[in-house]
């Protein structure tokens, strides 16, 4: 998703993370993929890839489901030092799973000469 210059602060980026988590927890995989894409989709349709990767994480953690979004999900924004790769920030959003483990939803913010983007990078079991 393309960003405005005014949307690259911690508060704005955190809100994108919260939005992504809400869509994921609601099972709105198509809306999540349409809004943020999915870097690890590879040759799969993005919404289906998100759904499959979530199912794989739940299986790996031996959990049946995510814990509903109460309280509101949180997000941590970490900014990269200036670099030539275009990486600007990562937004990390922990999501509780039944059984005590956490799912980690990560969004990456990239910069090119003319554009700023935020996209869903990865869904994984938090270490």
N, C-alpha and C positions, 0 to 999 in steps of 0.2 A: 504494500500500500504506500503510495507516495505521501510524503509529509510536507507540511508547510514549514517555513523557518521557525515559526512560533511554536511548533509541536515537538521540538527536540529537547525540551527541558525535562527534568526528573518527574515532575507532576504529570505532564502530558504523556510521557512514555509509560509511566506506571499505570495510567488509566487505560492505555492500550493493552497492557498485560492483564489487567483485571477483566477487561472486555473479552479477551481471548479465553481466559479461564471460564468465564460465565458461559460462553458459547460451547466450550468443550464439555463442561459439566451438564449442560442442558441437552447434549447430544446433537447440537446444531452443527454437524460436521461440514455441511455444504456452506453454511453462512460463514463459518470460521475460515474455510479454504478460500471462499470468495473475497473475504475481507483481507486476509493476511497471507494467502498462499501457503505453501509448505515446502521448505527446502529439501526435506528428505523424502519427497514423494517419488523421486527418480522417474521410472516409467509407469508409475501407478497414477490413477486419477487422484488428485489431492485430497478430496473429501474422504474417499475410500481409504487412502493411505493413512490419514489421521485416525480414522476409526480402527483400522487394523493395528496401528502402532499403539493406540490406547489399550486395545484388547491384549496385545502382547505384553505391555507393561503390567496390566492387572494380573495376567497369568504368571509372569515372572515374580511378582510380589505376593502371589497366592492370595489375592484379594478379589472379592466379587464385584466391588464397585468403589467409586469415589464417595467421599463424605459430602453431603449437600453443602452448598455455599453459605453456611452460617457459622461464624461471622463472615463478613465480606472477605473475599480473597485479597491477598497482599501481593505486592511486587517490589522487587529491589532492582534499581537501575545502577549499572556499573559502566562508567565511561572509559573507553580506551584512550591511551595516550595517542597523540597525533601520530599517524602512520600512513604508509603508502598503499595499504591494502583496501582502504575505504571503510574499514570497520570503525564505527563511531561509538556504539553502546550495545550492551546486552541487557535485556529485561528478564529477570528470573522470577518465576511465580511458583511457589510451592503449593501443591494441592493435596490435602489429606486424603489418604485411602483408608478404607476400613481395615483394621488390624494394626494401625499405627504408623505405617510407612507413608512416604510422601512421593507424589508424582512431581516432576519438575517440568514446567512448561517454559521454554526459552524463546524469546523473540530477539532478533538481531536487527540493529539499525545500521544501515550502510549509507555512505555518502559517495556520490560521484560528483563530477564537476558541476553538473546542472541539477541533480536530483538528490533527495533524501528519501529513503525507503525504510519501512519496518515490515518484517515478515516473520512468520512462525518458523523457527529454526528446527526445534527438536522437542519431542515429548519423551521423557525417560524416567526411570525409577531413580529417585534421589539417592545418592550414596550416603 
